[in-house]
Amino acid sequence: MSKLMIVARVLNWALLLVFFVAIAGFISFANAYGFFLAAVTAAIAWFCYKHNRWGYFAAAAWALACYQLAKQGYEFQSIKRHVMMVGFILVPQVL
């Protein structure tokens, strides 16, 4: 296996790990809004796991949306800095 494929697999698993952490965080809201966000994140993670190109596009859009929500102070108040850093890293990674 080439080094490029190894790097691609590692980055894909890192992306999936970020999604699983996000799903757990959204479920911890324990309300309908959190469950909806967790379901959307799980669907995007599933498409990324299947290496669907639209899944990666949706992952970039989802990361940008989370970044903007944290930046404008609408969501993620206690972990604002972390969400913004991860969102900033994920957008170019998945595109």
C-alpha positions in Angstrom: 0.0 0.0 0.0 1.4 3.4 -0.9 2.1 6.1 1.6 -0.6 8.3 0.1 -3.2 5.6 0.7 -2.0 5.2 4.3 -2.3 8.9 4.9 -5.8 9.0 3.3 -7.0 6.1 5.5 -5.6 7.7 8.7 -7.3 11.0 7.8 -10.6 9.2 7.1 -10.5 7.4 10.4 -9.7 10.7 12.2 -12.7 12.3 10.5 -14.9 9.4 11.6 -13.5 9.8 15.2 -14.4 13.5 15.2 -17.9 12.6 14.0 -18.4 9.9 16.7 -17.3 12.4 19.4 -19.7 15.0 17.9 -22.5 12.4 17.9 -21.9 11.7 21.6 -21.8 15.4 22.4 -25.1 16.1 20.6 -26.8 13.2 22.3 -25.7 14.6 25.6 -28.0 17.6 25.0 -30.8 15.2 25.8 -33.5 17.0 23.8 -35.0 16.7 20.4 -32.6 19.3 18.9 -29.6 17.3 20.1 -31.0 14.1 18.7 -31.7 15.7 15.4 -28.1 17.0 15.2 -26.8 13.6 16.2 -28.9 11.9 13.4 -27.6 14.3 10.8 -24.0 13.8 11.9 -24.5 10.1 11.9 -25.8 10.2 8.4 -22.8 12.2 7.2 -20.4 9.9 9.0 -22.1 6.9 7.3 -21.6 8.3 3.9 -18.0 9.2 4.7 -17.4 5.6 6.0 -18.8 4.4 2.6 -16.4 6.8 0.8 -19.3 8.6 -0.9 -18.1 11.9 -2.4 -21.3 13.7 -1.2 -20.6 12.5 2.3 -17.3 14.4 2.2 -19.0 17.4 0.7 -21.6 17.3 3.5 -18.8 16.9 6.1 -17.2 20.1 4.9 -20.5 22.0 5.0 -21.3 20.6 8.4 -17.9 21.6 9.8 -18.3 25.1 8.3 -21.8 25.4 9.8 -20.5 24.3 13.3 -17.6 26.8 12.9 -20.0 29.6 12.1 -22.4 28.7 15.0 -19.5 28.7 17.4 -18.0 31.9 16.0 -21.2 33.9 16.2 -22.0 32.5 19.7 -25.2 30.7 18.9 -24.0 27.2 20.0 -21.1 25.5 21.7 -20.5 28.2 24.3 -18.4 26.1 26.7 -16.3 24.5 23.9 -16.3 27.4 21.4 -12.6 27.4 20.8 -12.3 23.7 20.3 -15.2 23.6 17.8 -13.7 26.4 15.8 -10.3 24.8 15.7 -11.7 21.4 14.6 -14.0 23.0 12.0 -11.1 25.0 10.6 -9.1 21.9 10.3 -11.9 19.7 8.8 -13.0 21.9 6.0 -9.8 21.7 3.9 -9.2 18.1 5.0 -12.4 16.7 3.5 -12.3 18.9 0.4 
